[in-house]
Amino acid sequence: MESNDITTRNQRVIEHLQNSWQSFQEFAPQQVADISKFLLGLEEPYRNPALNIIAKHMVNTMSLHMLSLMTTFQNNAAQDDILPEDCKETFEQILPQTFRIFDNLSKYTTVRSLGKLAKLGYITGSLESFSRTTSAEMAQNWLYELSSMYYTDLQREHMLARDSLGEADSKGEVTFAQPTAIEVMEGNNITTRNQRVIEHLQNSWQYLQELASEQLADISKFILGLEEPYRNASLNVIAKRMVSVISLHILSLMTTFQNNAEQEDILLEGCKETFEQILPKTFRILDDLSNYISVQSLDDLVKLGYITGSLNTLSQATSAGVAEDWLYDLVAMYYHRLKREHLIAKDFMDEAGSEGNELRRLG
């Protein structure tokens, strides 16, 4: 699709999407390091889903990068003397397999240790940075190779709970049973090895490129020219990124609460009680949202962006007390607002009452 096919209304919708995208907080490597230290103090079954929130964010970064390569290829094809019929042939060949692979990777990528997460970061960051290009011809070459290369690397490192091109691995099933205890870890419990792993994770995080709002606008225009089912699949790549942003933010709130609790005279027993109350429901809702978020149009994506961006901005906290309050309310608020806008493919919280009741303390 040529850029002049964009209607005035669609242009306004894209501008609204850009505005909401700009409100998303970029996670600095140091924030990822702080969250990683917090995760090491969690017992199962919560450490693994927390690690996989970050893992899914990495996979989603690569999915967005693939959309960016598709956009680069189409937008620059004419100046690289690539004929329209060749463009069409390329997309006919790469779209089915690419979307199939990345849809499954977003569901089944799993890491079971901080070391595996650092390795996933290295694979994602190195491939993503190496394949950045402004040339249509180079983008075309990467579109034929990148998704299968990425899949093969993750499969080789045993990072797939299910072979997304084969059968399920039963180890990939996650249940959120109540653990016997919630550990509230002190910073000096970090071993030298774990500190080195965290440093590797920080380094790889620096290579993950955050999509600028201008790039998002270009990708949105490209998506509008796609036919189904690829238009919907592309929209939902961006939707999953938005859910990933709020999931990372909630991990950050947990980290802020634990790290600042003592200086605000919140007792260790109080921290443990809070985590015992919020962790089961929080991780269940976030896991389901990552699987069942569903947008059908660019308008839906704008709604999702506005809800995500406004709640993300409103719930920023450096105080343990404020972070604690948001930990009781944020995930249920987010769910209910998405449900109200019909942005969830499956109502997995039928028993939910009014906003915030799911996690709110008694008494």
GIPEKA-V111116 format. One record per helix or strand. SS is the DSSP state (hx for helix, st for strand). FROM is the first residue (numbers start at 1). TO is the last residue. Records with the same first field share a line. If there is no record, write none. Layout:
BEGIN
SS: FROM-TO, FROM-TO
END
This chain:
BEGIN
hx: 3-5, 8-22, 29-40, 46-76, 78-80, 84-108, 114-130, 136-156, 170-172, 187-189, 192-207, 213-224, 230-264, 268-292, 298-314, 320-340
st: 109-109, 160-160, 162-162, 168-168, 293-293, 344-344
END
